[in-house]
Amino acid sequence: MDILKKIEQYREEEQRLKWEGTFGDYLEIVKENPIVAQSAHSRVYNMIKNSGIEEKDGKKVYRFFDKELFGLEEPLERLVEEYFHPAAKRLDVRKRILLLMGPVSGGKSTLVTMLKRGLEAYSLTDEGAVYAIKGCPMHEDPLHLIPQHLREDFYQEYGIRIQGNLSPLNMMRLQQDYGGRIEDVKIERIFFSEDKRTGIGTFSPSDPKSQDIADLTGSIDFSTIAEYGSESDPRAYRFDGELNKANRGMMEFQEMLKCDEKFLWHLLSLTQEGNFKAGRFALISADELIVAHTNETEYRSFIANKKNEALHSRIIVMPIPYNLKVSEEERIYEKMIAESDVADVHIAPHTLKVAAMFSILTRLKEPKRSDIDLVKKMRLYDGESVEGYNSSDVEDLKKEYNDEGMSGIDPRYVINRISSTIIRKNMESINALDVLRSLKEGLDQHPSISSENRERYLNFISAARKEYDEMAKKEVQKAFVYSYEESAKTLMDNYLDNVEAYCNKIKLRDPLTGEEMNPDEKLMRSIEEQIGISENAKKAFREEILIRISAYARKGKRFDYNSHERLREAIQKKLFADLKDVVKITTSTKTPDEQQLKKINEVVARLIDEHGYNSTSANELLKYVGSLLNR
C-alpha cells in the first residue's frame, strides 16, 4: 500500500500546485517573483546552480550531475560557465545550438536526459514555476500579450525584457475570445513533461525521403479547412511539431548532423532570431534550448562541407570526452551493475578498479615528458600522490593534448565483458583475473579495434595485471599481519626514532635497560633498501623525513603513517619482506599442517571481515598470491 499512498500524494501535490487566473493576476505574481518570467536558458542554468556547487581542487563541481556522470567535472564546468551561464544572462551565446560532441558511451545522452528529467522536476518547484497562456498548444509566454509599444514601459516598471511576438493563434483568440482585453486572458501554470510533450521535445532523424518537416514545425489540419475556410487560418493548423511543443523548455536534436539539410535550415532563424516559419503565417516566436549531440567523425564531415557554413557560426561545440580517472570509472561500472539483475553477485575487491585501469590506459595519450610513463600519468590524473610530482605537473600533462579522452575503450564494452564473466561463472563470485581474461578475449570480437590498437590494448591488460599483482600481495600482507596498521605504526615510530638520533648525532636510550646505544643502522637500511635508497642517498632521505616532520609540527599537524608516500611504501614492503617466507609456505603448500591450516583460516576470516571478500574469492586470492611468490 505504500507505493499507492505515494502515488496519491504525488497526485494531490500536483493538484495543489495547479494555478489558473487572468493576465492581471499573473502580473501580480511576476511583480512579487520576477524569476517566473525567466528565459528557457536561464531556467536551465538556475536549475543546475540551485542543486548546489562545490569547490574541488580549485574547480567548480555541480551537484546536479554528480549522481549520474562521473569524472567529467572539467567538461561540465566549461559547459555551465561558457554556455548556460552567459546564455542565462541573455548574452549572444543563447542564440547558438549547443552541440555535445564526443565518443560513443561517453555520457552525452545521459547528460541530455538529466537536463530533461531535471526540468520536469524543477517546474514543480516555486523557483522553476512556468506559466503559459491557457489552451495554447505552444504554452506561450503570457508576456507576449504586452504590445510592442508598451514593452519599454513594462521594462521600466518590472525590470523584465520581453522578447518574442504573440503567435497567430493567440492573436486571433485575443480578439475573438477576449475582445482584445489583454488583462482578461486566461493564464495557467504548466508542468514540463516529455511524455505529455509539454516544454520538452525530442527530434530523431529517420529516412530523409519519408520524414516530413511537419515533425518539426507542425502541419495543416486539412479536415478543418472546410470549417475555417482558409489554410492561413491558425485554427486550421496543428501546432504539434517538436519545435512547437518544446517551447519554453528544451529540445533534444538526436544525431543532428545526420539530418537532411531542410531540417537544419529551420534552426537558423530559431537560434539567431528566436523564431521559425510554419505554414502560411508570420514568423512564430519560440524560446527554447536546443541541444544536439554527435560523434567526432560526423562533426568533422559536417565542418568540411562548405554548404553548412551558415550553421557553423550558430553552433557552440562542447567536447564531452571519456572520463580519465580510475576511481570515477569504477563508479560508472558500480552504477551500471547496481541497475542490473546481477547486483547481488559478489565482485571481489579491486576487480572493477583493475578493469577501470585498463579502460583509462586505452584513453590516455603517451606523455611528451620522458620522466612520466602512462601508469604514472594514470595515477596522477586520479589524484594519487606520486613522489616527485605535484598538481602543476598534472596541469602540464593535461595541456599536452586537446583531444585526450576522445578515443579509447568505452564503458559499454567493459561492462559487457564483466556481464559475460558473471554469466560464465554461473552468477557466483568473480575476481580481477576473471575480468582481465574476459577483456582480453573480447578484443578479437570488438568491431572497431584495429590490429595495431589490439597490440597496444594487450599491453595495457598486462600493465593492469601488474598493478593487480601488487594490490593482491599487499592485501594478503595486511591480512597476515594481525593488526596491520598497528604493526606498521610501530615499525615507523621505531624508524623515525632512529632517524632523529642519526640526524641529530645523538644516542638512543634502551626503554628496558636504560643504557645508551647508537642508532640502529641495520634497521634503517633494511627499510630504506625496500624503495631503492642507496648508501650514498640515505643521509639526504633521512634529513628530508626530518624536515617533513618539522613542517607538519609547525602547522599543528601530526606526522603519521600516511604522511610520506615513499616511507609508507618502504614500511609496507619491509613488513611483507619479513613475512614473505611465512606467506609463501602457507599459501602454496598442498598439504598444510595443523598450524598452517589454522593460519590460513585466520587470514581467510580477516579477508572476509575486514577487506570485503567472500570465502571463494579469499581462497582464490591466497592461491594466486602463493603462485606469485613461488615464481
C-alpha positions in Angstrom: 0.0 0.0 0.0 3.0 2.3 0.5 3.5 2.8 -3.2 -0.2 3.5 -3.8 -0.1 6.1 -1.0 2.9 7.8 -2.6 1.1 7.9 -6.0 -1.9 9.5 -4.3 0.3 12.0 -2.5 2.0 12.9 -5.8 -1.4 13.4 -7.5 -2.6 15.6 -4.6 0.6 17.7 -4.7 0.2 18.2 -8.5 -3.4 19.4 -7.9 -2.2 21.8 -5.2 0.4 23.3 -7.5 -2.1 24.0 -10.3 -3.0 27.6 -10.8 -5.3 29.5 -13.1 -6.1 33.2 -13.3 -6.2 36.2 -15.6 -3.3 38.0 -17.1 -3.8 40.7 -14.5 -3.4 38.1 -11.7 -0.3 36.8 -13.4 1.3 40.2 -13.4 0.9 40.3 -9.6 2.9 37.0 -9.5 5.5 38.5 -11.7 5.8 41.6 -9.6 6.2 39.5 -6.5 8.5 36.9 -8.0 10.2 38.1 -11.3 12.0 34.8 -11.7 8.8 33.2 -13.2 9.4 35.3 -16.3 12.9 33.9 -16.9 14.0 32.6 -20.3 14.5 28.9 -21.1 18.3 29.2 -20.8 18.0 30.9 -17.5 15.7 28.3 -16.2 18.2 25.5 -17.1 21.1 27.4 -15.5 19.2 28.2 -12.3 18.1 24.5 -12.1 21.7 23.4 -12.2 23.0 26.2 -9.9 20.3 25.6 -7.3 21.3 21.9 -6.9 24.5 23.1 -5.3 28.1 23.9 -6.2 31.2 22.6 -4.5 34.8 23.7 -4.8 37.2 20.8 -5.6 40.8 21.3 -6.4 40.1 24.9 -7.4 37.3 23.9 -9.8 33.5 24.0 -9.5 31.7 20.8 -9.2 27.9 21.0 -9.9 26.0 18.5 -7.7 23.2 18.4 -10.3 25.4 16.0 -12.4 27.3 14.0 -9.7 24.9 11.1 -9.3 24.9 10.1 -13.0 28.1 11.5 -14.6 31.5 10.6 -13.2 34.9 12.1 -13.9 33.6 14.9 -16.2 33.9 17.8 -13.8 36.0 19.9 -16.1 33.9 19.5 -19.3 30.7 20.1 -17.2 32.2 23.2 -15.6 33.0 24.5 -19.0 29.5 23.7 -20.3 27.9 25.6 -17.4 30.3 28.5 -17.3 30.8 29.0 -21.0 27.3 28.2 -22.3 24.5 28.1 -19.7 25.6 31.0 -17.5 26.2 33.6 -20.3 23.0 32.4 -22.1 21.0 32.9 -18.9 22.3 36.5 -18.9 20.8 37.0 -22.4 24.2 37.2 -24.0 24.6 36.2 -27.6 25.6 32.7 -26.6 21.8 31.9 -26.1 21.4 32.3 -29.9 23.5 29.2 -30.5 22.7 25.5 -30.8 24.5 23.5 -28.1 26.3 20.6 -29.8 27.7 17.9 -27.5 30.5 16.1 -29.3 32.3 13.1 -28.0 33.0 9.3 -28.3 30.3 6.7 -28.0 29.1 5.9 -24.5 30.8 9.0 -23.2 27.8 10.4 -21.3 26.2 12.7 -24.0 22.8 11.1 -24.0 22.9 10.7 -20.2 23.6 14.5 -19.8 20.7 15.4 -22.1 18.3 13.0 -20.2 19.4 14.6 -16.9 18.5 18.0 -18.2 15.1 16.8 -19.3 14.3 15.0 -16.1 15.7 17.9 -14.1 13.4 20.4 -15.9 10.4 18.2 -15.2 11.2 18.2 -11.5 12.2 21.9 -11.5 8.9 23.0 -13.0 7.2 21.6 -9.9 9.1 23.9 -7.6 8.4 27.6 -6.7 11.7 28.7 -8.3 11.1 26.8 -11.5 7.4 27.6 -11.9 6.3 28.2 -15.5 3.1 30.0 -16.6 1.5 30.0 -20.1 -1.5 31.3 -22.0 -4.2 28.7 -21.2 -5.1 26.4 -24.1 -2.1 27.4 -26.2 -0.5 24.3 -27.9 2.8 26.0 -27.7 2.5 27.0 -23.9 3.2 30.6 -25.0 4.8 33.1 -22.6 2.0 35.4 -21.3 4.2 38.4 -21.5 3.9 38.2 -25.3 0.5 39.7 -24.8 2.1 43.1 -24.0 2.1 45.2 -27.2 5.4 46.3 -28.6 4.9 50.0 -27.9 4.4 49.3 -24.2 7.3 47.0 -23.7 9.8 49.7 -22.7 7.3 51.0 -20.1 6.9 47.4 -18.9 10.7 47.1 -18.5 10.9 50.4 -16.5 8.2 49.1 -14.1 9.1 45.4 -13.8 12.8 45.2 -14.8 12.0 42.4 -17.3 12.7 42.5 -21.0 10.2 40.8 -23.3 11.3 39.1 -26.4 9.1 37.4 -29.0 5.7 38.2 -30.5 2.3 36.8 -29.9 1.6 33.7 -32.0 -1.0 33.8 -34.8 -3.4 31.5 -32.9 -3.3 33.6 -29.7 -3.6 36.8 -31.6 -6.8 35.5 -33.1 -8.1 34.2 -29.7 -7.3 37.5 -28.1 -9.7 39.3 -30.4 -12.4 36.6 -30.8 -12.5 35.2 -27.2 -11.5 38.2 -25.1 -12.5 41.2 -27.3 -8.9 42.5 -27.3 -8.9 42.8 -23.4 -5.4 41.5 -22.6 -6.0 41.7 -18.9 -8.7 39.1 -19.1 -6.8 36.4 -21.0 -6.6 33.2 -19.0 -3.2 32.1 -17.8 -2.3 28.7 -16.2 0.7 27.1 -14.6 2.2 24.3 -16.7 4.5 21.4 -15.7 7.1 20.2 -18.1 6.8 16.6 -19.2 8.5 14.8 -22.1 5.7 12.2 -22.1 3.0 14.8 -22.3 5.0 16.8 -24.8 4.9 19.9 -22.6 8.1 22.1 -22.8 10.4 19.2 -23.7 10.7 17.8 -27.2 12.9 15.2 -29.0 13.6 15.0 -32.7 15.3 12.0 -34.2 16.2 11.7 -37.9 14.8 8.9 -39.9 14.6 8.2 -43.7 15.1 11.6 -45.4 12.6 10.6 -48.1 9.8 9.8 -45.8 10.4 12.2 -42.9 8.3 15.4 -43.1 9.3 18.9 -41.9 5.9 18.8 -40.1 7.6 16.7 -37.5 9.4 19.9 -36.5 7.0 22.7 -37.2 3.5 21.2 -37.2 1.1 20.9 -40.2 -2.2 22.0 -41.7 -5.2 20.1 -40.5 -7.0 19.5 -43.8 -10.1 18.2 -42.1 -10.8 21.7 -40.7 -10.2 23.8 -43.8 -13.8 23.5 -44.9 -14.9 24.7 -41.4 -12.5 27.7 -41.2 -12.3 28.4 -44.9 -8.5 29.0 -45.4 -5.2 27.3 -44.9 -3.9 30.6 -43.4 -6.4 30.4 -40.5 -4.4 29.4 -37.4 -7.2 27.3 -36.2 -6.7 25.0 -39.2 -3.1 24.4 -38.2 -1.7 21.8 -35.9 1.0 23.4 -33.7 2.2 20.0 -32.7 5.8 19.8 -34.1 8.7 19.3 -31.8 9.7 23.0 -32.1 6.2 23.9 -31.0 5.9 21.6 -28.1 9.5 22.3 -26.8 8.7 26.0 -26.5 9.7 27.4 -23.0 11.9 24.4 -22.3 14.4 22.4 -24.3 14.5 20.2 -27.4 16.9 17.4 -28.0 18.1 17.0 -31.6 19.3 13.4 -31.7 22.1 12.8 -34.2 21.6 16.3 -35.6 24.3 16.1 -38.2 22.6 13.0 -39.8 19.6 15.2 -40.5 18.5 16.2 -44.0 19.6 19.9 -44.7 16.0 21.1 -44.9 15.5 20.3 -41.2 18.7 22.2 -40.2 17.8 25.4 -42.0 14.8 25.9 -39.7 17.2 26.1 -36.8 19.0 29.1 -38.4 16.3 31.7 -37.7 15.2 29.9 -34.5 18.7 30.2 -32.9 19.5 33.7 -34.2 16.1 35.4 -34.2 14.1 33.3 -31.7 11.5 32.4 -34.3 10.7 29.9 -37.1 8.5 29.7 -40.2 5.5 27.4 -40.2 2.6 27.2 -42.6 1.2 30.4 -44.1 1.9 32.5 -41.1 4.2 35.2 -40.0 7.3 34.0 -38.1 6.4 32.2 -34.9 8.4 33.1 -31.7 9.9 30.3 -29.6 12.1 30.3 -26.5 13.9 27.0 -26.2 17.3 25.5 -25.6 18.3 23.3 -28.5 20.7 20.5 -27.5 22.2 18.2 -30.2 24.8 15.5 -29.9 27.1 13.7 -32.3 30.4 11.9 -32.6 33.7 13.5 -33.7 33.8 11.8 -37.1 30.4 13.1 -38.2 31.3 16.6 -36.8 34.5 16.7 -38.9 32.5 15.7 -42.0 29.9 18.4 -41.3 32.6 21.1 -40.8 34.3 20.1 -44.1 31.1 20.6 -46.1 31.0 24.2 -47.3 27.2 24.2 -47.6 27.0 24.1 -43.8 28.9 27.3 -43.2 25.8 29.2 -42.2 25.2 26.8 -39.4 28.9 26.7 -38.2 28.7 30.1 -36.6 25.3 29.2 -34.9 26.7 26.2 -33.1 28.7 26.0 -29.9 30.6 22.7 -29.7 31.2 21.3 -26.2 33.5 18.3 -26.2 32.4 15.6 -23.8 35.4 13.2 -23.6 35.6 9.9 -21.8 36.4 10.0 -18.0 40.1 9.8 -17.3 40.1 9.0 -13.6 40.3 5.3 -12.4 38.2 5.9 -9.3 35.4 7.6 -11.3 35.4 4.9 -13.9 34.9 2.4 -11.0 31.8 4.4 -10.0 30.4 4.1 -13.6 30.7 0.3 -13.5 29.2 0.1 -10.0 26.3 2.2 -11.2 25.7 0.0 -14.3 25.9 -3.2 -12.2 23.6 -1.8 -9.5 20.9 -1.1 -12.1 21.1 -4.7 -13.5 19.7 -8.0 -12.2 23.2 -9.2 -11.2 23.6 -6.6 -8.4 23.8 -9.3 -5.8 26.7 -11.2 -7.4 29.9 -11.0 -5.3 32.6 -9.0 -7.1 35.9 -9.3 -5.3 37.7 -6.2 -4.2 39.9 -4.4 -6.8 38.1 -6.2 -9.7 36.3 -3.1 -11.0 39.4 -1.0 -10.3 41.6 -3.2 -12.4 39.0 -3.1 -15.3 38.9 0.7 -14.9 42.8 0.9 -15.1 42.7 -0.9 -18.4 40.0 1.4 -19.7 41.8 4.6 -18.7 45.1 3.4 -20.1 43.5 3.0 -23.5 42.2 6.6 -23.4 45.4 8.3 -22.3 47.9 9.6 -24.7 51.7 9.0 -24.3 53.2 11.8 -22.2 55.6 14.0 -24.1 57.8 14.1 -21.0 60.3 11.3 -20.8 60.1 11.1 -16.9 56.5 10.0 -16.8 55.0 6.8 -18.2 51.3 6.0 -18.8 50.8 4.3 -15.5 52.3 7.2 -13.6 50.1 9.6 -15.6 47.1 7.5 -14.8 47.8 7.7 -11.1 48.4 11.4 -11.2 45.1 12.0 -13.1 43.3 10.0 -10.4 44.7 12.3 -7.7 47.2 9.8 -6.3 50.3 11.2 -4.7 53.3 10.2 -6.9 56.7 11.1 -5.4 58.5 13.9 -7.2 55.3 15.3 -8.9 52.6 17.8 -7.9 49.4 19.4 -9.1 51.3 21.7 -11.6 52.7 18.6 -13.3 49.1 17.3 -13.7 48.0 20.6 -15.3 51.1 20.5 -17.7 50.1 16.9 -18.7 46.5 17.9 -19.5 47.8 20.8 -21.7 49.9 18.5 -23.8 46.8 17.2 -25.8 43.5 19.0 -26.5 41.7 15.8 -27.6 42.8 13.4 -24.8 39.9 11.2 -23.8 38.2 11.4 -27.2 39.2 7.8 -28.1 39.8 4.5 -26.3 37.7 1.7 -24.9 34.1 2.7 -23.9 32.4 1.7 -20.7 29.8 -0.4 -22.5 32.5 -2.7 -23.8 33.9 -3.2 -20.3 30.5 -3.8 -18.7 29.6 -6.2 -21.5 32.8 -8.3 -20.6 32.1 -8.1 -16.9 28.5 -9.3 -17.6 29.9 -12.1 -19.7 32.2 -13.1 -16.9 29.3 -13.2 -14.3 27.2 -15.4 -16.6 30.1 -17.7 -17.4 30.8 -18.2 -13.7 27.1 -19.1 -13.0 26.4 -15.9 -11.1 29.0 -16.7 -8.5 31.9 -14.7 -7.2 34.2 -13.0 -9.9 37.6 -11.5 -9.4 40.0 -9.2 -11.3 41.8 -12.1 -13.2 38.4 -13.3 -14.5 37.6 -9.9 -15.8 41.1 -9.3 -17.3 40.8 -12.6 -19.1 37.4 -11.7 -20.5 38.6 -8.3 -21.6 41.4 -9.9 -23.5 39.1 -12.5 -25.2 36.7 -9.7 -26.2 39.3 -7.7 -28.1 39.0 -10.1 -31.1 35.3 -9.6 -31.2 35.4 -5.8 -31.0 34.5 -4.5 -34.5 36.3 -1.2 -34.3 39.7 -2.2 -32.9 42.5 -2.3 -35.4 45.3 -4.8 -35.2 47.7 -2.0 -34.1 45.4 -1.0 -31.3 44.8 -4.6 -30.3 48.5 -5.0 -29.6 48.5 -1.8 -27.5 45.4 -2.9 -25.6 47.0 -6.3 -24.8 50.0 -4.4 -23.3 47.5 -2.3 -21.2 45.9 -5.6 -20.0 49.4 -6.7 -18.9 50.0 -3.4 -17.2 46.7 -3.6 -15.3 47.6 -7.2 -14.3 50.9 -6.0 -12.8 49.1 -3.3 -10.8 46.7 -6.0 -9.6 49.6 -8.3 -8.6 50.9 -5.6 -6.3 47.5 -4.9 -4.8 46.9 -8.6 -4.2 50.3 -9.0 -2.4 49.5 -6.0 -0.2 46.1 -7.3 0.6 47.4 -10.7 1.7 50.3 -9.0 3.6 47.8 -6.9 5.6 45.7 -10.0 6.3 48.7 -12.0 7.5 49.8 -9.3 9.9 47.4 -9.3 12.8 46.5 -5.6 13.4 48.4 -4.5 10.3 48.0 -0.7 10.9 49.4 -1.1 14.5 52.4 -3.1 13.2 53.1 -0.6 10.5 52.9 2.3 13.0 55.2 0.6 15.5 57.8 -0.1 12.8 57.6 3.5 11.5 57.9 5.0 15.0 61.0 2.9 15.6 62.4 4.0 12.3 61.7 7.7 13.0 63.3 7.5 16.5 66.5 6.1 14.9 66.4 8.7 12.0 66.1 11.6 14.5 69.0 10.3 16.6 71.1 9.7 13.4 70.5 13.3 12.0 71.0 15.0 15.4 74.1 12.8 16.1 72.7 11.6 19.5 72.3 8.2 21.1 69.1 6.4 21.9 68.2 5.0 25.3 67.0 1.4 25.6 63.5 1.5 27.1 64.1 -1.6 29.2 67.7 -1.4 30.4 68.1 2.4 30.2 71.5 2.1 28.6 72.6 4.4 25.7 73.0 2.9 22.2 73.8 4.0 18.7 71.0 4.4 16.1 70.1 1.1 14.6 71.7 1.4 11.1 70.7 -2.2 10.2 67.0 -1.5 10.8 67.1 1.9 8.9 68.8 0.4 5.9 66.5 -2.7 5.9 63.6 -0.3 5.4 65.3 2.2 3.0 66.5 -0.6 0.7 62.9 -1.6 0.1 62.5 1.5 -2.1 65.9 1.7 -3.6 67.6 4.3 -1.4 71.3 3.8 -1.9 74.0 4.1 0.7 75.0 7.5 -0.7 71.5 8.8 -0.7 70.4 7.6 2.8 71.6 10.8 4.6 69.6 13.1 2.3 66.5 10.9 2.6 66.6 10.8 6.4 67.1 14.6 6.5 64.1 15.1 4.2 62.0 12.9 6.5 63.0 15.1 9.5 62.2 18.3 7.6 58.8 16.9 6.7 58.1 16.1 10.4 59.1 19.7 11.4 56.8 21.2 8.7 53.9 19.1 10.0 54.6 20.2 13.6 54.7 23.9 12.6 51.2 23.6 11.1 49.9 21.8 14.2 49.6 18.5 12.3 50.7 15.1 13.3 53.1 13.2 11.1 51.7 9.7 10.7 52.0 6.5 8.6 50.3 8.1 5.6 52.2 11.5 5.6 55.1 10.4 3.4 54.2 8.2 0.4 57.7 6.6 -0.1 58.2 5.9 3.6 54.8 4.3 3.7 55.7 2.1 0.7 59.0 1.2 2.4 57.3 0.2 5.6 54.8 -1.9 3.7 57.5 -3.7 1.8 59.5 -4.3 4.9 56.6 -5.8 6.7 55.9 -8.0 3.7 59.5 -9.0 3.2 59.7 -10.2 6.9 56.6 -12.2 6.3 57.4 -13.4 2.8 58.6 -16.9 3.6 55.7 -17.5 6.0 53.2 -16.3 3.4 54.9 -18.2 0.6 54.9 -21.5 2.5 51.4 -21.1 4.0 49.7 -20.1 0.8 51.3 -22.5 -1.6 51.6 -25.8 0.4 49.3 -28.5 -0.9 49.1 -30.4 2.4 49.2 -27.7 5.1 49.9 -28.9 8.7 47.7 -28.0 11.6 49.5 -24.7 12.3 49.5 -23.7 8.6 45.8 -24.6 8.3 44.9 -22.5 11.4 46.8 -19.5 9.9 45.1 -19.9 6.5 41.7 -19.9 8.2 42.6 -16.8 10.3 43.7 -15.0 7.1 40.6 -16.0 5.2 38.4 -14.8 8.1 40.3 -11.5 8.1 40.0 -11.1 4.3 36.2 -11.7 4.7 35.6 -9.5 7.8 38.0 -6.6 7.1 38.6 -6.5 3.3 35.3 -7.3 1.7 36.0 -10.8 0.2 33.8 -13.8 0.4 35.0 -17.3 1.1 35.5 -18.2 -2.6 37.3 -15.0 -3.6 39.5 -15.0 -0.4 40.8 -18.6 -1.1 41.3 -17.7 -4.8 43.4 -14.7 -3.7 45.6 -16.7 -1.3 46.3 -19.3 -4.0 47.1 -16.6 -6.6 49.5 -14.7 -4.2 51.1 -18.1 -3.3 51.8 -18.7 -7.0 53.2 -15.2 -7.4 55.7 -15.7 -4.6 56.8 -19.0 -6.0 57.8 -17.6 -9.4 
